[in-house]
């Protein structure tokens, strides 16, 4: 029975499917999502770097859900994602130039926190402070943006549409970062002007994603949640402090999308036949010899978002367990 003709009972029993990484990321989640999305109505979540090849065309996803490759699938960037709007539109433009029509198929939660250029500047400074003990972040401002969120000083998408409040919060948070990191170069007035323009450009994409997803569940629509990173990078259960700044396990589906636990159905953990990780941190099975280089070359183990070579090693069954 198609989702559009589901009975009320079937809609009540409707559950989301989830794809998560089980190692340190780069397991091939995007490829699986692309396959599964052929039979999916809504793809939600976020993304940290997937490469999808369809019909000989290579699509690079950094932030947007890779379910966009399926022209019949609606994609939603969930509430738990932090978003750098200039990068959002740059990625969208690149996909559209490749012939991928995203009109009326891509939405972003009004609860998403925003990543600003000053977050990226601070990210590099924090890594510099740590020296040899640095985490090895992408320096995309993700960690500092989540820090702003946790300290309740962050700025969300909906603040863009009350610009007086946006400006007040923006000036306050930049001033706080200047006090902490010194008077680094940053044109506040130019940024405010840029975000006035970005706010209007973003407006057609903004939705209440919690209400949207719950409505789709009630309608019996098939929803696939695309996880980012992997379990060993979870801020609570990963190899802390060498982790990302959010929950990357199944719990992140509930907190990042507002989906209750009783609506989670199949959870698919993705692993590959060897292990890779990016950045610093423990890696018991790492190969720092010609075998590791062979894995890197054959597996094309270079970051989609950063281009950094990934550390490669044997399959770690303890991690998978």
C-alpha positions in Angstrom: 0.0 0.0 0.0 1.5 3.4 -1.0 2.1 6.0 1.7 -0.5 8.3 0.2 -3.2 5.7 0.7 -2.2 4.3 4.0 -4.9 3.5 6.5 -5.0 5.4 9.8 -3.9 2.2 11.6 -0.9 1.9 9.2 0.0 5.5 9.8 -0.1 5.1 13.5 2.3 2.2 13.3 4.6 4.2 10.9 8.2 4.3 12.1 11.4 6.0 10.8 14.4 4.1 9.5 17.9 5.2 10.6 21.3 4.9 9.0 24.3 5.4 11.4 28.1 4.9 11.3 29.6 2.3 13.6 33.2 3.3 13.4 34.8 6.8 13.1 32.9 7.8 10.1 33.5 7.4 6.3 32.0 3.9 6.3 29.9 4.5 3.2 26.7 5.7 4.8 25.9 8.0 1.8 26.0 5.1 -0.6 23.5 3.2 1.5 21.3 6.2 1.9 21.3 6.7 -1.8 20.1 3.1 -2.3 17.4 3.3 0.4 16.2 6.8 -0.6 14.8 5.3 -3.8 11.9 4.1 -1.7 11.7 7.0 0.8 9.5 10.0 0.9 11.4 12.2 3.4 15.2 12.1 4.2 16.0 13.9 7.4 19.1 14.6 9.5 22.3 16.1 8.6 25.6 15.3 6.8 29.3 15.6 7.3 30.7 14.6 3.9 29.4 12.0 1.5 30.2 11.3 -2.2 27.4 9.9 -4.3 27.9 8.8 -8.0 24.8 8.5 -10.1 24.8 8.0 -13.8 28.5 8.8 -13.9 27.9 12.1 -12.1 29.7 12.6 -8.8 27.8 14.6 -6.2 29.7 15.9 -3.1 27.5 16.5 -0.1 29.0 18.3 2.9 26.0 19.6 4.8 22.9 18.7 2.9 21.2 15.3 3.1 22.4 13.0 0.3 18.8 11.9 -0.1 18.5 14.9 -2.5 19.8 12.6 -5.3 16.4 10.9 -5.3 14.2 13.4 -7.1 11.0 12.2 -5.4 12.5 12.6 -1.9 12.0 15.6 0.3 15.1 16.4 2.4 15.1 18.1 5.8 18.1 19.6 7.7 17.1 18.8 11.3 17.1 21.0 14.4 20.2 19.5 15.8 22.4 20.6 12.9 24.5 23.8 13.1 24.5 25.5 9.7 26.9 27.9 8.0 24.5 29.7 5.6 27.1 30.8 3.0 28.3 27.2 2.8 24.7 26.0 2.6 24.0 28.1 -0.4 27.4 27.3 -2.0 26.7 23.6 -1.8 23.2 24.0 -3.1 24.4 26.0 -6.1 27.0 23.4 -6.9 24.4 20.6 -6.9 22.0 22.6 -9.0 24.8 23.3 -11.5 25.2 19.6 -11.9 21.5 19.3 -12.8 20.1 18.4 -9.4 16.8 20.3 -9.0 16.3 20.9 -5.3 13.3 23.4 -5.6 10.6 22.6 -3.1 12.5 19.5 -2.0 14.9 20.9 0.6 14.0 22.4 3.9 15.8 23.6 7.1 14.6 23.7 10.7 13.9 27.1 12.2 15.6 25.7 15.3 19.0 25.1 13.7 21.8 27.1 15.2 23.9 29.2 12.9 27.7 28.9 12.4 29.3 32.2 11.7 32.7 33.0 10.2 33.9 34.1 13.7 33.2 30.5 14.9 35.6 29.2 12.2 38.2 31.8 13.3 37.9 30.7 16.9 38.0 27.0 15.9 41.4 27.5 14.4 42.6 29.5 17.5 41.4 26.8 19.9 43.3 24.1 17.9 46.4 26.3 18.0 46.1 26.6 21.8 46.0 22.8 22.2 49.2 22.4 20.2 50.3 18.8 19.9 47.2 17.7 21.8 44.9 19.3 19.2 41.7 17.4 18.3 42.2 17.7 14.5 38.9 19.4 13.8 37.8 20.5 10.3 38.1 24.1 11.5 34.6 24.7 10.1 33.4 26.2 13.3 31.2 23.3 14.4 32.6 22.9 17.9 32.5 26.6 18.8 28.9 26.8 17.4 27.8 24.0 19.6 29.6 25.7 22.5 27.5 28.8 21.8 24.4 26.6 21.8 25.3 24.9 25.1 26.0 28.2 26.8 22.6 29.5 25.6 24.3 32.4 23.7 23.8 30.8 20.2 21.7 32.3 17.4 19.1 30.1 15.7 17.5 30.4 12.2 14.3 31.9 13.5 16.3 34.8 15.0 17.0 36.0 11.4 13.3 37.0 11.1 13.4 39.2 14.2 16.5 41.1 13.0 16.6 43.5 16.0 17.0 40.6 18.3 19.4 38.9 15.9 21.6 42.0 15.8 21.6 42.3 19.5 22.6 38.7 20.1 25.2 38.8 17.3 27.0 41.8 18.7 27.0 40.3 22.2 28.5 37.0 21.1 31.1 38.6 18.9 32.1 40.9 21.8 32.4 37.9 24.1 34.7 36.1 21.7 36.9 39.2 21.3 37.3 39.3 25.1 38.3 35.7 25.1 40.5 35.5 22.0 41.7 39.0 21.5 40.8 41.6 18.9 40.9 39.3 15.8 39.9 40.8 12.5 36.2 40.6 11.9 33.8 43.1 10.2 30.7 43.0 12.3 28.8 45.6 10.2 29.5 43.7 6.9 28.4 40.4 8.5 25.1 42.0 9.7 24.4 43.3 6.2 25.3 39.9 4.7 22.9 38.1 7.0 20.0 40.5 6.2 20.4 39.3 2.6 20.9 35.7 3.5 17.8 35.7 5.7 15.5 36.6 2.8 17.2 34.1 0.6 16.7 31.4 3.2 13.1 32.2 4.0 11.5 29.7 1.5 13.5 26.9 3.0 12.6 27.5 6.6 10.0 25.2 8.3 9.0 24.0 11.8 10.7 20.7 11.2 9.2 19.0 14.3 5.7 19.6 13.2 6.6 18.8 9.6 8.1 15.4 10.4 5.3 14.4 12.8 2.7 15.3 10.1 4.5 13.1 7.6 4.5 10.3 10.1 0.8 10.7 10.6 0.3 10.6 6.9 2.2 7.3 6.7 5.1 8.7 4.8 8.4 6.7 4.7 11.1 8.6 6.5 14.8 7.9 6.5 17.2 9.5 9.0 20.7 10.1 7.7 23.2 10.2 10.5 26.5 12.1 10.4 29.9 11.0 11.7 29.8 7.8 13.6 29.3 6.3 17.1 33.0 6.5 18.1 32.8 10.2 17.5 29.8 10.7 19.8 30.4 13.3 22.4 29.2 11.0 25.2 30.1 7.5 24.0 33.0 8.1 21.6 36.8 8.4 22.1 36.4 11.6 24.1 37.9 14.3 23.8 38.7 13.2 20.2 35.1 13.4 19.1 32.6 15.7 17.4 30.3 18.1 19.4 27.0 16.3 19.1 25.4 12.9 19.7 25.9 10.7 16.7 24.2 7.6 18.0 20.5 6.7 17.8 19.7 9.0 20.7 20.7 11.9 18.4 17.7 11.1 16.2 15.4 11.9 19.1 17.2 15.0 20.3 18.2 16.3 16.8 14.9 15.8 15.0 12.3 15.7 17.8 11.2 12.2 16.9 10.1 10.1 20.0 11.8 6.8 20.7 8.7 4.8 20.0 8.7 6.1 16.4 12.2 4.6 15.6 12.0 1.4 13.6 15.0 -0.1 11.8 18.4 1.1 12.8 21.1 0.2 10.3 24.7 0.4 11.4 27.2 0.8 8.6 30.8 -0.6 8.7 33.5 -1.2 6.2 36.1 -4.0 6.0 38.9 -1.9 7.5 39.0 1.1 9.7 39.7 4.8 9.1 39.5 8.0 11.1 40.4 11.6 10.6 42.1 13.9 13.0 43.7 13.1 16.4 42.8 10.4 18.9 43.4 6.7 19.6 43.4 4.2 16.8 44.7 0.8 18.0 44.7 -0.9 14.6 46.3 2.0 12.7 48.8 1.1 9.9 51.5 3.7 9.4 53.3 1.7 6.8 53.0 0.9 3.1 49.9 -1.3 3.8 48.1 1.6 5.4 49.0 3.8 2.4 47.7 1.0 0.1 44.4 1.0 1.9 44.3 4.8 1.6 45.0 4.8 -2.1 42.7 1.9 -3.1 39.9 3.1 -0.9 40.3 6.8 -2.0 40.5 7.7 1.7 40.6 11.4 1.4 38.0 13.6 3.1 35.1 14.9 1.0 34.8 18.1 3.0 38.5 18.8 3.9 40.5 16.7 1.4 42.6 15.5 4.3 44.1 12.0 4.0 42.4 9.6 6.4 44.3 7.4 8.8 43.8 3.7 7.8 44.1 0.5 9.7 42.8 -3.1 10.1 39.2 -3.8 11.0 38.7 -3.3 14.8 36.1 -5.8 15.9 36.2 -4.5 19.5 35.0 -1.1 18.3 32.3 -2.8 16.2 31.1 -4.9 19.2 
